Amino acid sequence: MTKLSRAVITLAVIVGGGATLSAQNLDTNPGFDTDVTGWTPTSPPMMSITWAALDAYGSGTSGSGLVTNSFTSAANAGVTQCINTPLTDGASYDVGAWIRVPSGQTGAGTAGLFAWFHSGAACGGSQIGTLAVSSYLPPPTDSWTLRTATGVAPAGTLSV
């Protein structure tokens, strides 16, 4: 695993019952329109998230979350959000993100996106399943790359 020195990411977790048009986004602040409300760094102060005006869609109407990793060696850290909305056992869920790793970093930037299904509320209890989009793959630098995956909520999922 290589060090993620600095990455700009826009994350979205979507629940879908079939057609994408009927999907409901469960995230708080999925598009980082004006701030990073709802997103928490996993290892502060070495990992941080701030708002950036950089927009994956090129519209200038939203923003992104700028994730900065200050660890001096490889670290499995990032930003997270717990979704406490009741999930449906056996239902399909989509996870996706537009990811951009800027060039000119001190280390090779990589990014991964995961959804962990939990047996307890507020992401407590046991981790009973994982939906992984990528396992720390480097996207092309300086361009936005969409990563998505679909998976089924295991029986007993209360949060993700």
Secondary structure by P-SEA (a helix, b strand, c coil): cccccbbbbbbbbbbbcccccccccccccccccccccccccccccccbbbbbcccccccccbbbbbbbbcccccccbbbbbbbcccccccbbbbbbbbcccccccccbbbbbbbbbbbccccccccccbbbbccccccccccbbbbbbbbbbbccccccc
